[in-house]
Amino acid sequence: MDPLTIAAECLRVERGTLAAPERIKNGLTNESWLVRGVQDAVVVRLSNRKVYALQINRISEAQVLHAVAAAGIGAPVLRCEPDRHVLVTRYVTGRGWTSRDVRTLANLQRIADLLKKLHALPVPAGVQTLDLMESVRGYWNTLLERGLTASAGTPKVRERARENIANLAADVEPCLCHNDVHHLNIIDAGQLRLVDWEYAGVGDPYFDLASVCCYHALSDDLRRALLRAYWGYYSSDSFNRLQRMCWVFNYIRDLWFAVREME
């Protein structure tokens, strides 16, 4: 089905009343279009390839989307059919952030408040658990099977990953996480919302915090400020944990890019 037909069905209007679809994203795993009507606008996303190598679980994503939409954290869902690779959400109006927007104390507080709200949500049934070690092993296996040993890192780097992940897993309170808090996934309409929940799941809240730090090159001072905003206080233990998680996040991101490049 084409985006215009899908949008017309969801809005229960004739195709002719809708504007031509505007492509807003053409990613590795999906393509998205903005379709505007007289009163409403929707985003139609169609998965365009297999997603297993990049560890995307559409069934789990569907459960998360409904939960965060109900909480006012994500876009309202109009249609979600993982088996048909179709997702339709209402278009969330607002300003997209830049990396510079993230690196202000006021906005770090807003991000922290948004993440605290997300992390406090009840976890819906059927949502995947983000096991960092299993994710890393999955990427390693994919790369090593293709003979891309260098992309998986040296044995010393892989051992460091195992040790860091094991240490972090020993003291975690799992919760619902976005796991990809990039400024391109933040919409600001006075209230912040997150989009692109492909990698959401039950995991470590520090992984969300690490994504903010790593994507936006936060200085140590800004990382401390983020921790204060999130926890209401600062401790050296929380900072050390965040620093370890940032190393893990960057390593996993490097593995993800290596797998993406070979697909």
C-alpha positions as CSV (number, residue, x, y, z in Angstrom):
1,M,0.0,0.0,0.0
2,D,1.1,3.5,-0.7
3,P,1.4,6.2,2.1
4,L,-1.5,8.2,0.7
5,T,-3.9,5.3,0.8
6,I,-2.8,4.4,4.3
7,A,-3.3,7.9,5.5
8,A,-6.7,8.2,3.9
9,E,-7.8,5.0,5.6
10,C,-6.6,6.2,9.0
11,L,-8.2,9.6,8.8
12,R,-11.3,8.2,7.1
13,V,-11.2,10.7,4.3
14,E,-11.0,10.5,0.5
15,R,-7.5,10.4,-1.0
16,G,-8.2,13.5,-3.0
17,T,-8.6,15.6,0.1
18,L,-5.0,14.9,1.1
19,A,-1.9,16.6,0.0
20,A,0.8,14.7,-1.8
21,P,3.0,12.8,0.7
22,E,6.2,14.6,1.7
23,R,9.1,12.2,2.4
24,I,10.6,13.2,5.8
25,K,12.9,10.3,6.4
26,N,14.5,7.6,4.3
27,G,16.4,5.5,6.8
28,L,18.1,2.2,6.8
29,T,15.2,0.3,8.3
30,N,12.2,2.4,7.1
31,E,10.8,5.2,5.0
32,S,8.5,7.9,6.4
33,W,6.1,10.4,4.9
34,L,4.2,13.4,6.2
35,V,0.6,13.4,4.8
36,R,-1.4,16.6,5.4
37,G,-5.2,16.8,5.3
38,V,-7.6,19.7,5.8
39,Q,-7.6,19.4,9.6
40,D,-5.1,16.6,10.4
41,A,-1.6,15.5,9.5
42,V,-0.1,12.1,10.0
43,V,3.3,10.4,9.6
44,V,3.2,7.1,7.7
45,R,6.2,4.8,8.3
46,L,6.8,1.7,6.1
47,S,9.6,-0.6,7.1
48,N,11.8,-1.1,4.0
49,R,14.1,-4.0,4.9
50,K,14.7,-6.8,7.4
51,V,15.7,-5.4,10.8
52,Y,17.1,-8.5,12.6
53,A,20.8,-7.7,12.1
54,L,20.2,-4.3,13.7
55,Q,18.2,-5.8,16.6
56,I,14.9,-4.1,16.1
57,N,11.8,-5.8,17.5
58,R,8.7,-4.3,15.9
59,I,6.3,-6.2,18.1
60,S,8.0,-4.8,21.2
61,E,8.1,-1.3,19.7
62,A,4.3,-1.4,19.1
63,Q,3.7,-2.0,22.8
64,V,6.0,0.8,23.8
65,L,4.4,3.2,21.3
66,H,1.0,2.8,22.8
67,A,2.3,3.3,26.3
68,V,4.3,6.5,25.7
69,A,1.5,7.9,23.5
70,A,-0.9,7.5,26.4
71,A,1.6,9.2,28.8
72,G,2.0,12.2,26.4
73,I,5.6,11.3,25.8
74,G,5.3,10.0,22.3
75,A,3.1,10.7,19.3
76,P,-0.5,9.4,19.3
77,V,-0.7,6.1,17.4
78,L,-3.4,5.7,14.7
79,R,-2.3,2.4,13.2
80,C,0.4,0.0,14.2
81,E,0.7,-3.3,12.3
82,P,4.2,-4.8,12.9
83,D,3.5,-7.9,10.7
84,R,2.7,-5.6,7.8
85,H,5.5,-3.2,8.6
86,V,3.1,-0.2,8.9
87,L,3.0,2.5,11.5
88,V,0.9,5.7,11.4
89,T,1.1,8.3,14.1
90,R,-0.3,11.8,14.3
91,Y,2.1,14.5,13.3
92,V,3.6,16.1,16.4
93,T,4.0,19.8,15.8
94,G,6.9,21.6,17.4
95,R,10.4,22.6,16.9
96,G,13.1,19.9,16.4
97,W,16.2,20.5,18.6
98,T,19.7,20.9,17.6
99,S,22.8,19.6,19.4
100,R,23.4,23.0,20.8
101,D,19.9,23.0,22.3
102,V,20.8,20.0,24.4
103,R,23.9,21.7,25.8
104,T,22.1,24.2,28.0
105,L,21.4,23.8,31.7
106,A,17.7,24.6,31.3
107,N,17.2,22.0,28.5
108,L,19.2,19.4,30.4
109,Q,16.7,19.8,33.2
110,R,13.8,19.4,30.7
111,I,15.4,16.2,29.3
112,A,16.0,14.9,32.8
113,D,12.3,15.5,33.7
114,L,11.2,13.8,30.5
115,L,13.3,10.8,31.1
116,K,12.2,10.5,34.8
117,K,8.6,10.5,33.5
118,L,9.5,7.8,31.0
119,H,11.4,5.7,33.5
120,A,8.6,5.8,36.0
121,L,6.0,4.3,33.5
122,P,4.7,0.8,34.1
123,V,6.3,-1.6,31.6
124,P,3.7,-3.0,29.1
125,A,3.6,-6.7,28.6
126,G,5.6,-8.0,25.6
127,V,8.3,-5.3,25.7
128,Q,11.8,-6.6,25.0
129,T,14.6,-6.3,27.6
130,L,17.7,-4.6,26.4
131,D,20.5,-7.0,27.6
132,L,23.6,-5.0,26.7
133,M,25.8,-8.1,26.7
134,E,23.4,-10.0,24.4
135,S,23.3,-7.0,22.1
136,V,27.0,-6.8,21.9
137,R,27.4,-10.5,21.3
138,G,24.8,-10.2,18.5
139,Y,26.8,-7.5,16.8
140,W,30.0,-9.4,17.3
141,N,28.6,-12.6,15.8
142,T,27.3,-10.7,12.8
143,L,30.6,-9.0,12.2
144,L,32.8,-12.0,12.9
145,E,30.7,-14.2,10.6
146,R,31.5,-11.7,7.8
147,G,35.2,-11.7,8.6
148,L,35.0,-8.1,9.9
149,T,37.1,-8.8,13.0
150,A,38.6,-5.3,13.2
151,S,35.2,-3.7,13.3
152,A,34.4,-5.8,16.5
153,G,37.5,-4.4,18.2
154,T,40.6,-6.0,19.5
155,P,40.3,-8.9,22.1
156,K,41.4,-6.3,24.7
157,V,38.6,-4.0,23.8
158,R,36.0,-6.8,23.7
159,E,37.1,-7.9,27.2
160,R,36.8,-4.4,28.4
161,A,33.3,-4.3,27.1
162,R,32.5,-7.6,28.9
163,E,33.9,-6.2,32.2
164,N,32.1,-2.9,32.0
165,I,28.7,-4.4,31.1
166,A,29.1,-7.0,33.9
167,N,29.9,-4.4,36.4
168,L,27.0,-2.2,35.3
169,A,24.5,-5.1,35.3
170,A,25.3,-5.9,38.9
171,D,23.6,-2.7,40.2
172,V,20.7,-1.8,37.9
173,E,17.0,-1.0,38.5
174,P,15.5,-1.8,35.1
175,C,12.8,0.5,33.6
176,L,11.3,1.5,30.3
177,C,13.9,3.3,28.3
178,H,14.1,5.0,24.9
179,N,17.8,4.1,24.4
180,D,18.3,6.6,21.5
181,V,17.9,10.1,23.0
182,H,19.3,12.1,20.1
183,H,18.3,15.7,19.5
184,L,16.7,14.6,16.2
185,N,14.3,12.5,18.2
186,I,13.2,15.4,20.4
187,I,10.2,17.6,19.5
188,D,9.6,20.7,21.5
189,A,6.2,22.3,21.6
190,G,6.5,23.7,25.1
191,Q,6.3,20.1,26.3
192,L,9.0,17.7,25.1
193,R,8.1,14.5,23.2
194,L,10.3,11.8,21.9
195,V,10.0,10.1,18.5
196,D,11.6,7.0,16.9
197,W,11.2,4.3,19.5
198,E,12.8,1.5,17.5
199,Y,15.3,0.6,20.2
200,A,13.1,1.2,23.2
201,G,12.8,-1.6,25.8
202,V,13.4,-2.5,29.5
203,G,16.9,-1.5,30.4
204,D,19.2,0.7,32.5
205,P,18.2,4.3,32.9
206,Y,21.9,5.2,32.7
207,F,21.9,4.1,29.1
208,D,19.4,6.8,28.2
209,L,21.5,9.3,30.1
210,A,24.6,8.1,28.3
211,S,22.9,8.5,24.9
212,V,22.3,12.2,25.8
213,C,25.9,12.6,26.8
214,C,27.5,10.8,23.9
215,Y,25.4,12.1,21.0
216,H,25.9,15.7,22.1
217,A,29.5,15.6,23.4
218,L,28.6,16.8,26.8
219,S,31.5,18.0,28.9
220,D,32.1,16.4,32.3
221,D,30.5,19.5,33.9
222,L,27.4,19.1,31.8
223,R,27.3,15.4,32.6
224,R,27.3,16.3,36.3
225,A,24.6,18.8,35.7
226,L,22.5,16.2,33.9
227,L,22.9,13.8,36.9
228,R,21.9,16.5,39.3
229,A,18.8,17.3,37.2
230,Y,17.8,13.6,37.0
231,W,18.5,12.5,40.6
232,G,18.1,15.8,42.4
233,Y,21.7,15.4,43.7
234,Y,25.2,14.6,42.5
235,S,27.5,11.8,43.7
236,S,30.9,10.6,42.5
237,D,29.4,7.1,42.3
238,S,26.7,8.2,39.9
239,F,29.2,10.1,37.8
240,N,31.6,7.1,37.6
241,R,28.7,4.9,36.6
242,L,27.6,7.3,33.9
243,Q,31.2,7.5,32.6
244,R,31.4,3.7,32.3
245,M,28.0,3.6,30.6
246,C,29.1,6.3,28.1
247,W,32.0,4.0,27.1
248,V,29.6,1.1,26.6
249,F,27.2,3.3,24.6
250,N,29.9,4.6,22.3
251,Y,31.2,1.0,21.8
252,I,27.7,-0.3,21.0
253,R,27.2,2.6,18.6
254,D,30.4,1.8,16.8
255,L,29.3,-1.8,16.4
256,W,25.9,-0.7,15.2
257,F,27.5,1.5,12.5
258,A,29.8,-1.4,11.4
259,V,26.8,-3.7,11.0
260,R,24.8,-1.0,9.2
261,E,27.6,-0.5,6.7
262,M,27.7,-4.1,5.7
263,E,24.0,-4.4,5.1
